[in-house]
Amino acid sequence: QVQLVESGGGLVQAGGSLRLSCAASGIIFRINTMGWYRQAPGKQRELVATITRGGTTNYADSVKGRFTISRDNAKNTMYLQMNSLKPEDTAVYYCSASRSVVVTNDFWGQGTQVTVSS
């Protein structure tokens, strides 16, 4: 089993920055692609960004140029640097992990709240 724990959420003004972290523990060798998703009130959970074990990244159009996903495989930790935050970025942000390079989201974290005030 794999456990994922997010941290780094909070309240920030529009235009500000936050850095989220996702620490993985357990049977780590099962993890390949990891990702960040978000869910705003009344909306479906949506993809923010993904990163493979080898470092290939993919971003939602809404965050391209503002957010950067990265991971430190030695520390079993993934990050999301969020810059130029907008009120519409307000959501609960979830970390996910897949057993393969294909995104299957086999494991999820509990989520961390990000609130951007205008």
Secondary structure, 3 states (H helix, E strand, C coil): CEEEEEECCEEEECCCCEEEEEEEEECHHHCCCEEEEEECCCCCCEEEEEECCCCCEEECHHHCCCEEEEEECCCCEEEEEECCCCHHHCEEEEEEECCCCCCCCCEECCCEEEEEEC
